[in-house]
Amino acid sequence: MHLIWENVAKNLIQLWTGQYKALDPGKENYEIHPTVWEAIGEASTASGDTIPGVFGPRPPNVASDKLSWTADTRSFWIQYVGPVLLANRFTRRKYYTHFVLLVRLIRKCLQFEISYQDITQIREGFIAWVREYEEIYYQHNPERLSGCPLTIHALLHIADSIEMTGPVWTSWAFPMERYCGSLQPAIRNRRFPYSSINRYVLDRARLTHIKLIYQLDNHLWLRPPPSESGTSIAGYDTCVLLPPRRTRTLDKGLADKILACLCTRFNTPPPHLRHCIPMTVEEWGKLRILNAGDTIRTSSMNVRGEDSRDMTFVRYELLVDKNARFRNRPVVLEGRTFFGQLQHIISFPFLSRPADLSAAPDNLLLGVIQQCVIEERNEDLDIHYYSKMGGVEVVDLTTIQCLVGRIRDRHRWAIIDRSGSLSRALYVDVDHTL
């Protein structure tokens, strides 16, 4: 936490903007022009509207805001926003490549599970990164020694620390920082603040001991227990539906897309399924994925306020025929990842279905998604770029995996996904868990 976000990352930004200990670029040219840096700052602030709130706080303006930065906001900016907005901003590609290598190493360190092979890659990666750092910023010039603080050398010991104590999240300072923040409301006496804190910590420790010894977690619960509110639909155990809710009549275009979806799903000709689709259906405004998943809104029923954040773009998985373009080849299905905006959530009974589909669910939940036309992918950082939206397709709601964020970068959008091996570690207070 302190090594990377409060030191190395902060110092890199100061180097790029010519504000690091009055150190000039020397024989290199890594500084970013002030006008370009201001544009990056504006794009950083604007990205807060299109990045869901579950990703973290709004990214501050990296060019002008000096007060809103915390280890959490700087962590998110370096891992997700920086790789997008800094692309093609340096005068030479090697500066951006060097930064991206740091991001890749950080992400590998933050994985929940780390193998010995990963540790070897982390150790060798930081050795290479520090050597290149010395070439770019120190330049092997004793007069530029201030560009090599102790924190740069400390990067070489991260792999050893992981090998001895486990992944970074097992020993970082975020839980302690959060716990210290939870003590502030306990201060009831300005004259004797430490007495208030001591009393609070002691009372809480006693209560915890009583819970553990006598197994009274449920009886001594000081807050309402967490619950998964929402409407469950039989056959869809991974999600619940949330209001708003309304009844709507399907237009012919949407009805045809639903029919195409069902024909593909059940491998049944259209005439056998057309009568199964009612013209009046239920439409929902929100979907919540269970087991600490995301809450996703639909664009058609989402009334956005001035300070709201977009929670309508999703990642979804579909099975696609690899030989779809070849009529005489056998069907070979493979899973593919898609991104798009969830426009509608539709629910209707599937009761008048053919006899051979008796095993199908009695109710269907479908999502209407407008697909993003992906033009470029950065597989290393899991960033996907698009500049225009594609067609609308109907999918089963269980194919929707999670929310994604978007960052506007000049003439196109970048999609960022925080799921997978780099899921965010969350600090959960003991009073919030069973």
C-alpha positions in Angstrom: 0.0 0.0 0.0 2.5 2.6 1.1 5.4 1.4 -1.1 3.5 1.5 -4.4 0.5 3.9 -4.1 2.0 6.4 -1.7 5.5 6.4 -3.1 6.4 4.8 -6.4 3.2 5.7 -8.2 3.2 9.2 -6.8 6.8 9.8 -7.7 6.3 8.6 -11.3 3.5 11.1 -11.8 5.7 13.8 -10.5 8.5 12.8 -12.8 6.2 12.9 -15.8 5.0 16.4 -14.9 8.4 17.8 -14.1 7.6 18.3 -10.4 9.9 15.7 -8.8 12.6 17.4 -6.7 13.4 19.9 -9.5 14.8 17.1 -11.5 14.9 17.8 -15.3 14.5 15.0 -17.9 18.3 15.0 -18.6 19.0 13.1 -21.8 15.6 11.6 -21.9 12.2 13.1 -22.9 9.7 11.5 -20.6 7.9 14.6 -19.4 4.3 15.1 -20.7 3.4 18.5 -22.1 1.3 20.5 -19.7 -1.6 20.8 -22.2 -1.6 17.1 -22.7 -1.5 16.5 -19.0 -4.5 18.8 -18.5 -6.5 16.8 -21.1 -5.6 13.6 -19.3 -6.8 15.2 -16.0 -10.1 16.2 -17.6 -10.6 12.7 -19.1 -9.8 11.2 -15.7 -12.5 13.3 -14.0 -15.1 12.6 -16.8 -14.5 8.8 -16.5 -16.2 8.9 -13.1 -19.6 9.1 -14.8 -19.1 6.0 -16.9 -17.3 3.8 -14.2 -19.8 2.1 -11.8 -19.6 3.0 -8.2 -18.8 -0.5 -7.2 -15.4 -0.1 -8.8 -14.5 2.5 -6.2 -14.5 6.3 -5.7 -14.6 8.7 -8.7 -11.1 9.2 -10.1 -9.9 12.7 -9.3 -8.4 15.1 -11.8 -4.8 13.9 -12.0 -3.7 17.3 -13.3 -5.2 19.7 -10.8 -6.7 17.9 -7.8 -4.0 17.5 -5.2 -6.3 16.8 -2.2 -8.6 14.0 -3.1 -6.0 11.3 -3.7 -5.8 8.3 -1.4 -4.1 5.0 -1.7 -7.3 3.5 -3.0 -7.9 6.2 -5.7 -4.3 6.1 -6.8 -4.4 2.3 -7.0 -7.4 2.4 -9.2 -6.0 5.1 -11.4 -2.7 3.4 -12.0 -4.2 0.0 -12.7 -7.2 1.0 -14.9 -7.4 4.7 -15.8 -3.7 5.4 -16.4 -3.1 2.6 -19.0 -5.9 4.0 -21.1 -5.3 7.7 -20.9 -1.5 7.5 -21.1 -1.4 5.5 -24.3 0.2 7.5 -27.1 0.8 10.4 -24.8 4.5 10.1 -24.3 7.0 11.3 -27.0 8.5 7.8 -27.0 6.8 4.4 -26.7 9.3 3.0 -24.3 8.1 5.2 -21.4 4.5 3.9 -21.7 5.8 0.3 -22.1 7.8 0.7 -18.9 4.8 2.0 -17.1 2.6 -0.9 -18.4 5.2 -3.4 -17.2 4.8 -1.9 -13.7 1.0 -2.3 -13.9 1.3 -5.9 -15.0 3.6 -6.7 -12.1 1.3 -4.9 -9.7 -1.7 -6.9 -10.9 0.2 -10.1 -10.6 1.1 -9.2 -7.0 -2.6 -8.5 -6.2 -3.9 -11.9 -7.4 -5.7 -13.8 -4.7 -3.7 -17.0 -5.5 0.0 -16.8 -6.5 2.0 -19.8 -7.6 5.8 -20.2 -7.3 6.0 -19.6 -11.0 4.2 -16.3 -10.5 6.7 -15.3 -7.8 9.6 -16.0 -10.1 8.0 -13.8 -12.8 7.4 -11.1 -10.2 11.0 -11.3 -9.0 12.5 -11.2 -12.6 9.9 -8.6 -13.7 10.8 -6.1 -10.9 14.5 -6.6 -11.6 14.0 -5.7 -15.3 11.7 -2.8 -14.3 14.2 -1.3 -11.9 17.0 -1.6 -14.4 15.0 0.2 -17.0 13.9 2.8 -14.4 17.6 3.6 -13.8 18.2 3.9 -17.5 15.3 6.3 -18.0 15.1 8.4 -14.8 18.5 8.0 -13.0 20.5 7.7 -16.2 23.5 6.5 -14.2 24.3 10.1 -13.3 25.3 10.8 -9.7 23.8 14.2 -9.9 20.4 12.5 -10.5 20.7 10.3 -7.5 17.6 11.9 -6.0 15.6 10.0 -8.7 16.5 6.7 -7.0 14.8 6.7 -3.6 14.8 3.7 -1.3 11.3 2.7 -2.4 12.7 1.8 -5.9 15.1 -0.6 -4.3 12.3 -2.0 -2.1 10.5 -3.2 -5.2 13.2 -5.9 -5.5 12.1 -7.4 -2.2 8.4 -7.8 -3.0 8.8 -11.3 -4.4 10.7 -12.4 -1.2 8.0 -10.9 0.9 5.2 -12.7 -1.0 7.2 -16.0 -0.7 7.5 -15.6 3.1 4.1 -14.1 4.0 1.7 -15.0 1.1 -0.1 -12.8 -1.4 0.0 -9.0 -0.9 -3.6 -8.8 0.3 -2.7 -10.9 3.4 -0.5 -8.3 4.9 -1.2 -4.9 3.4 -2.2 -1.9 5.5 -5.7 -1.4 4.1 -7.5 -3.3 6.9 -5.7 -1.4 9.6 -6.3 1.9 7.9 -10.0 1.0 7.7 -10.1 -0.1 11.3 -8.5 3.2 12.4 -11.2 5.0 10.5 -13.9 3.0 12.3 -12.6 4.3 15.6 -13.2 7.9 14.9 -17.0 7.8 15.7 -16.1 6.4 19.1 -14.5 9.7 20.1 -17.2 11.3 22.3 -15.0 13.5 24.4 -12.8 16.1 22.8 -10.9 16.7 26.0 -10.1 13.0 26.6 -10.3 11.4 23.1 -8.0 8.4 23.9 -10.1 7.4 26.9 -13.1 7.2 24.6 -11.2 5.1 22.1 -9.9 2.8 24.8 -13.4 2.2 26.2 -14.8 1.5 22.7 -12.0 -1.0 21.9 -12.3 -2.7 25.2 -16.1 -3.0 25.0 -15.9 -4.3 21.4 -13.3 -6.9 22.4 -15.4 -8.1 25.3 -18.5 -8.4 23.1 -16.5 -10.4 20.5 -15.2 -12.8 23.2 -18.8 -13.4 24.4 -19.9 -14.1 20.9 -17.1 -16.6 20.3 -17.3 -18.4 23.6 -21.0 -18.8 23.9 -21.8 -18.9 20.1 -24.1 -15.9 20.3 -23.4 -14.3 16.9 -27.1 -14.1 15.9 -28.3 -13.0 19.4 -25.8 -10.2 19.8 -26.1 -8.9 16.3 -25.9 -5.1 16.6 -27.0 -4.4 13.0 -29.7 -5.9 10.8 -28.4 -9.0 9.1 -27.6 -8.7 5.4 -30.3 -10.1 3.1 -30.7 -10.6 -0.6 -33.8 -8.7 -1.3 -35.4 -9.0 -4.7 -37.7 -11.2 -6.7 -36.4 -14.7 -7.5 -37.5 -16.6 -10.6 -37.5 -20.4 -10.6 -34.7 -21.8 -12.7 -32.5 -18.6 -12.2 -30.7 -19.2 -9.0 -27.8 -16.8 -9.6 -29.7 -13.6 -9.6 -32.7 -11.6 -8.4 -34.8 -8.9 -10.1 -35.3 -5.5 -8.5 -37.8 -2.7 -9.3 -38.8 -0.6 -11.1 -41.2 -3.0 -12.8 -43.7 -2.5 -15.5 -45.8 -4.4 -18.1 -45.1 -3.7 -21.7 -46.2 -4.8 -25.1 -43.6 -6.3 -27.4 -43.1 -4.6 -30.8 -42.5 -6.9 -33.8 -38.8 -6.2 -34.0 -38.1 -7.2 -30.4 -40.5 -10.2 -30.6 -38.5 -11.5 -33.6 -35.2 -11.1 -31.8 -36.7 -13.1 -28.8 -37.9 -15.8 -31.2 -34.4 -16.0 -32.8 -32.9 -16.3 -29.3 -35.2 -19.2 -28.3 -34.8 -21.0 -31.6 -31.0 -21.0 -31.1 -31.2 -21.9 -27.5 -33.6 -24.8 -27.9 -32.6 -25.8 -31.5 -36.2 -25.6 -32.6 -37.8 -24.2 -35.8 -39.5 -20.8 -35.4 -43.1 -22.0 -36.2 -42.9 -24.3 -33.1 -42.0 -21.4 -30.8 -43.7 -18.3 -32.2 -46.9 -19.0 -30.3 -45.0 -19.4 -27.0 -44.0 -15.7 -26.9 -46.8 -13.5 -25.4 -47.2 -10.0 -26.7 -47.4 -8.7 -23.1 -44.4 -9.2 -20.9 -43.0 -7.9 -17.6 -40.0 -5.6 -17.8 -37.6 -5.0 -14.9 -35.3 -2.1 -14.2 -32.5 -3.8 -12.2 -30.7 -7.1 -11.8 -28.6 -8.2 -8.9 -26.1 -11.1 -9.2 -26.1 -13.1 -6.0 -23.2 -14.0 -3.8 -21.8 -10.4 -3.6 -22.3 -9.8 -7.3 -23.0 -6.6 -9.1 -26.3 -4.7 -9.3 -27.0 -3.8 -12.9 -29.5 -1.4 -14.3 -31.2 -1.2 -17.7 -30.8 1.8 -19.9 -34.5 1.9 -20.8 -35.7 2.3 -17.1 -32.7 4.1 -15.7 -33.3 7.7 -14.8 -29.8 9.2 -14.4 -29.2 12.2 -12.1 -26.4 14.7 -12.5 -24.0 12.9 -10.3 -25.1 9.3 -11.1 -22.7 6.7 -12.5 -23.4 4.4 -15.5 -24.3 0.9 -14.4 -25.7 -0.4 -17.6 -22.7 -1.8 -19.5 -22.0 -5.5 -18.9 -19.7 -8.4 -19.9 -21.6 -11.5 -21.1 -20.5 -14.9 -22.3 -22.0 -16.8 -25.3 -21.3 -20.1 -27.0 -20.5 -19.4 -30.7 -20.1 -21.8 -33.5 -16.5 -21.7 -34.8 -17.7 -23.0 -38.2 -20.6 -20.7 -38.6 -19.2 -19.4 -41.9 -18.8 -22.8 -43.4 -22.1 -24.5 -44.2 -20.8 -28.1 -44.6 -18.6 -28.2 -41.5 -19.9 -29.6 -38.1 -21.0 -27.3 -35.3 -18.1 -26.6 -32.9 -19.1 -24.4 -30.0 -16.7 -22.3 -28.1 -17.2 -19.7 -25.4 -16.6 -16.1 -26.3 -16.7 -12.8 -24.3 -18.9 -9.9 -25.4 -19.5 -6.4 -24.0 -22.6 -4.3 -24.4 -25.3 -2.1 -22.8 -28.2 -3.8 -21.1 -31.3 -2.1 -22.5 -34.2 -4.3 -21.2 -34.8 -7.2 -18.8 -37.8 -9.2 -19.9 -39.7 -11.9 -18.0 -42.6 -14.0 -19.3 -44.0 -17.5 -18.7 -42.9 -20.3 -21.0 -45.9 -22.6 -20.5 -47.3 -23.3 -23.9 -44.0 -24.8 -25.2 -43.7 -27.9 -27.3 -43.8 -31.3 -25.5 -40.1 -32.0 -26.4 -39.2 -28.9 -24.4 -40.8 -30.0 -21.1 -37.5 -29.8 -19.3 -37.2 -26.0 -20.1 -37.9 -23.6 -17.3 -41.5 -22.4 -16.7 -40.4 -18.8 -16.8 -37.8 -17.2 -19.0 -35.6 -14.2 -18.1 -34.0 -12.5 -21.1 -31.7 -9.6 -21.5 -31.8 -7.2 -24.5 -28.2 -6.0 -25.1 -26.8 -3.6 -27.6 -23.4 -5.0 -28.4 -20.1 -2.9 -28.4 -18.1 -3.5 -31.6 -14.7 -4.3 -30.3 -12.0 -2.9 -32.5 -8.9 -3.6 -30.5 -7.9 -5.7 -27.4 -5.1 -5.3 -25.0 -5.0 -8.9 -23.7 -2.2 -8.2 -21.1 -4.3 -5.5 -19.3 -7.7 -6.8 -20.3 -8.7 -3.5 -21.9 -11.1 -3.5 -24.9 -11.6 -0.6 -27.3 -14.7 0.4 -29.3 -15.9 3.5 -31.1 -19.4 2.5 -32.1 -22.3 0.3 -31.0 -23.5 -2.7 -32.9 -26.7 -4.5 -33.3 -29.2 -5.5 -30.6 -29.4 -9.2 -29.5 -31.4 -11.1 -26.9 -29.6 -13.4 -24.5 -30.5 -15.5 -21.5 -30.0 -13.5 -18.3 -27.6 -16.1 -16.9 -25.0 -15.2 -19.5 -24.5 -11.8 -18.0 -21.4 -12.0 -15.8 -20.7 -8.5 -14.3 -20.6 -4.8 -14.7 -17.8 -3.1 -16.7 -16.6 0.4 -16.7 -15.8 2.7 -19.7 -13.3 5.4 -20.2 -13.5 7.9 -23.0 -10.1 8.3 -24.6 -10.1 10.9 -27.4 -12.1 9.3 -30.3 -13.0 6.0 -28.7 -14.1 4.2 -25.6 -12.0 1.8 -23.5 -13.8 -1.0 -21.5 -12.2 -2.0 -18.2 -13.2 -5.2 -16.4 -12.2 -5.7 -12.7 -13.5 -9.3 -12.5 -11.4 -12.5 -12.8 -8.1 -13.2 -11.0 -7.8 -9.5 -10.1 -11.1 -9.1 -8.2 -10.9 -6.4 -5.6 -10.2 -7.5 -2.1 -12.8 -6.0 0.3 -12.3 -5.3 4.0 -15.4 -6.5 5.9 -16.0 -5.5 9.4 -16.5 -8.4 11.8 -19.9 -6.9 12.8 -21.1 -7.3 9.2 -20.4 -11.0 8.9 -22.0 -14.1 10.4 
